[in-house]
Amino acid sequence: MTSESPTPRAWVLNLDAEHELEAARSYAPTLHLKQLVARERQRLIGQLVGPHDVLVTEELLQGGRDAARLARGLPGFAWSPTPTALALLKRAGAIPIAAPPLEVLRSVNARGFAASVRAPLAGSSFAKHTVDSIDAALTQLAKPATDGWLVRRTFGAAGRGRRRLRAGLPTTDERAWLAASLRRGTLVIEPWVSVTVEYTRSAFVRPDGAITISPPCFQATTEHGAWTRTERAELGGVSREDDVRLEEAVALAGAAIARAGYFGPFGIDAYRHKLPGGVASVLNPLSEINARFTMDWATAMAAQPWDGEARVRLDALTARSETAASSLPA
C-alpha cells in the first residue's frame, strides 16, 4: 500500500436493501425504517466508508448546490446495488460501478438459495426446510423440535424477517404471521439451536468467477440475530477442521452466486451449535449468504480497514468507473 491519498468514492449505505429486494420494483420505505437505516449506517463510517469518501443521502442532495456537487464524477458504491441506491448515486452525479441486475440480487439473496447451497455441506448439523404453502409450514412445525423452530422469510437482515415458534400447532397470531410471510415468498424452517460461537467469512467474486476469500472472523450478534461486532480470528483461534469447512462453504457459495450472474462483495455467516442434550457442539457451515457488502467486510478483508486486500478489491471495482468519470464535462 502506498502513502498516496486513496481515491475518494461516493457511497450509498442502503441498509434496508432486503426490504427493497422483497418489494422488487414498488419499494417505499417507512419513516421508521429510514430512521433505523440512518442510525445504523453511522457504524460503517470509518470502516467501509473511508475518511476521503462522500456519503450520499437525500439530506446531502437537499443541502444546497455545493453539498450536492461533492459526489460528482466519483465512482459510486452501494451497500447493495438496488435500483433505489443506483438512482441516488446518479442523482448525485456519481458514476455507479458495474452491478448485477435486480433479478440476480433477488435470487442470490433469497434464503432458499442459501439453503440449497448449504444442503450438501450440512454434515452433522440440522437440515433446513423450504416451504411455499401454509399446509407445508404447519406440517413441518408439527414435528418434534426440542427448543422449537426458527422460521425465516425469504428476505431479511439484522434479525428482521424471522420468528421463533414452538413445535406443534401455531397460535392464531403465529398462523397469521406465517400466512403474511408466505405472501412475500417461501419460508425456511430450521430447528432453534443454542449457538456457542459465530463465524463469518467475507469474499469477493469477480465477473469471471474468480473468488478472493478473507481469513476467518468471529462474529457476535444479539439474541435476535442483529450484528454487534466482528473480530479477526487470531492464528490458531479456529480449529483446522472448521477453517477448512468454512473455506469450502464460502467457495461453494461464491461459485453458486457467480453461476447465477452475481459479482462483487459477499459474505457468509456460520456458527457452532450445541446438539440436543447440550454436551457436544457441531458446525453449521453456512447459515446465510449475503450477496452485498456486510458489516464485517472491511475488517475481514484487511488487517486494518481500507488496507490490503479490501483496498485492492475496491480499486479493481473502481477502475472502469474512474475511466468513465474522466470523460465528464467540468
Secondary structure, 3 states (H helix, E strand, C coil): CCCCCCCCCEEECCCCHHHHHHHCCCCCCCHHHHHHHHHHHHHHECCCECCCCEECCHHHHCCCHHHHCCCCCCEEEECCCCHHHHHHHHHCCCEECCCCCHHHHHHHHCHHHHHHHHHHHCCCCCCCEEECCHHHHHHHHCCCCCCCEEEECCCCCCCCCEEEECCCCCCHHHHHHHHHHHCCCCEEEEECCCEEEEEEEEEEECCCCCEEECCCEEEEECCCCCEEEEEECCCCCCCHHHHHHHHHHHHHHHHHHHHCCCCEEEEEEEEEEECCCCCCEEEEEEEEEECCCCCCHHHHHCCCCCCHHHHHHHHHHHHHHHHHHCCCCC
